[in-house]
Amino acid sequence: MAIETGIIAIGAGVAIGSAALATAWAQKTIGAAAVGAAAENEKMFGKGLIYMVLPETIVLFGLVIAFLLWTKM
Amino acid sequence: MFRPREMKRTLIIGAKQDVEKTIELLHSLEIVHIIDYQPSEAEEPLHLGTPTEKASGVSQNLLKLRSSAQLLMLEPETPSVSEKISEKQIQRDIYLKIQDLELSVLSLTETKKRIEEHYRKIDERIRQLQPFAAMNIPLENYQGYDHVAVFTGYLRDLKKINEHLPKITDEYELFTSDEKDQMIALFIAKSYADDAGKLLSNCGFIEVKLPEGKGLPKQFIEKWTTQQKELSEKLVQTTKDILEFRKRYAEFILASEEYLAIEVQKAEAPVLFGMTDHSFLIDCWIPTDVLQRVKEVLEKEMQGSLYLEEIEVKHEDEPPTLLKNPRPVRRFEYLLELYSLPNYRDIDPSFILSLIFPLFFGLMVGDIGYGILLIFFGVLFMKMFKESEGFSNIGWYIIIAGVFASLFGLFLFGDMFGLPFLPPTGETGGVAYSWSSLLGFHIPIPSVIHKMESLGMTQLLVISVIAGFLHLGLGLLIGVTVERKLNRKHAITKIGLLFVLIALALLIFVMADWTIGQWLRPLKGSAVAPFLWNYFIPFVKAGFSFGGLLIPYVSIIFGVLGIIVVIIATGGFGLIEVLEVTSHLMSYTRLAAICVAKGAMAFAFNMIGLGLILSGNIIIGILGVILLIFMQLMVFSLGALSSGIQAVRLHYVEFFMKFYKGEGIRFNPFRYVRKYTTTK
């Protein structure tokens, strides 16, 4: 296997890994606040869930980049 | 189906003496949503209504009844009522009956309380006397001396006392119990009492106060224990009586409580009305389709003494929402309301939700094995939580999603529990298991898309983007139709965004032209083929190359046009919405991501598990089976959970943001949901 392939693979890994970390970090804070809000007022559940899952798109960007890199391997 | 039921705002005006009869009628109609009247300066003679005369009497009786029910610990859900009782039957001497009931319940519970109190007192006394029982000294002998001090209590170090006490004096007598906790009674000449006290405290002495009374403690305890036994028998009997009583009166209590609650509701209704000295005004919402019937009933029953007027619905009015959907769709209203109840002017997306939510859910699970498990667990869920509306609805969603997952597993992915029916064609590398190779016969269910191959993953990504394009496009179109009448600016912005969406989708489709070309191949030779290959495809694919990427002209035209429309309609801030549409379209790639991630996890676990099972060693094989079952359940539960949440999210965030406003007011008709009584 050529060294370029390896570097591409590492790049793909970094892309999705760092995106996942960023998502987790964002969700940590939002999740805690959303649960707090839902505990005070059940009607906030729907809104809380939305805010909670918003950062998930970040990891998908990572996934798409990783996939584009993978097809170049 | 796509709109909440249409409402008409109606004023009902009548003379004050008719108010009770009108309330009766409206209550029996069960379809009128009364608006709480807000008095204003401009309508001077109108003020808030007051409850009718009978309100306080009825409330008092209701209170009595409820306190009796509470004393009897009667919970409304527990008894099953054989048949509903008619109101007429309840009305007969209801107040006398309630009074009797209150007296009986009070006397019964009072007796029970007295017995319990007595029992507790005796218990306390026995507890106090217990330490002295072992010593066999009559209680009167512990006290009444002029020259002798008495210490009674527990002692930790008896040896030390026996050693040191004789050093102080020999004028003492020490009684000890033989039991483990070492109770002592020390009689000592008063002049040595101080020294003895010090010594005792050094030896870990804890004083126990002498209870009052005369005689041997043992005899007392025996007597009281017999008394206690009698009391507990009595208590059992009284509790039984109460239970018996509760059983006998349960139906009456529940039915009359309901009857009185309804009476109170009716009696207090006028506080929602506007009143003058001689007339009343009811401001209410009535569904348009029943308005005529309501009018006719009121007209007929009141002999035309009421005046009804429809008022035009103004823009700032907020009519209540009453959804109307066919039965299977109605279950999805719960999922919608978890987000927010649609407001009156929203499109009701329950129907779309009921189709696309299970479709996405099923696509992400995409496996016939897990699909059947989903159906099984869904049925179980519905059976287990029959009482809870929310949980039984969730069970229903799981069942439908299971059906879709099985269909996708059977016709698209051709796999069961992460294992394909036929061996994969290429690249997975290493050992590749399949149901056909494991069972030893050919199962003719091909995998149209292999989740674990790069081609399959590309195909899934393209499918995700197509799904996203259609879903978002539908959302934007609905948005345009909703906003068309309410806010023209928003409607135009949404048209611009739709253009941007088309531009993005075309760009991605051209990038994936090879994959899409494969799917279009069966169309070659059909009637649309000349149009497709001679005009449409060359037209879409015409473009220039930018950094190795083909940018089609159509895409640029749509994109630029869309951005211009958005900027004209909303200004520079509109660009944020353009970015939002881009990220929302990308967001649908989660469909592929979860599908593949779950497939990969199942694939890896199958490799491990099957490797162990087929190793040839029986013990390792058995371990392999256990491990495989455990791992498969893990994949299933993780997959089902994340697929469900992501399918919900794609609706709540990406789809609903395009058109849905929510925060509707629930249609709350003036009525009481009867459980124990009927009007017949």
Interface residues (C-beta under 8 A of the other chain):
Chain A: K43 F45 G46 K47 L49 I50 V53 L54 E56 T57 L60 F61 L63 V64 F67 W70 T71
Chain B: L338 Y339 S340 S454 M457 T458 L461 S583 H584 M586 S587 T589 R590 A593 I645 Q646 V648 R649 Y652 V653
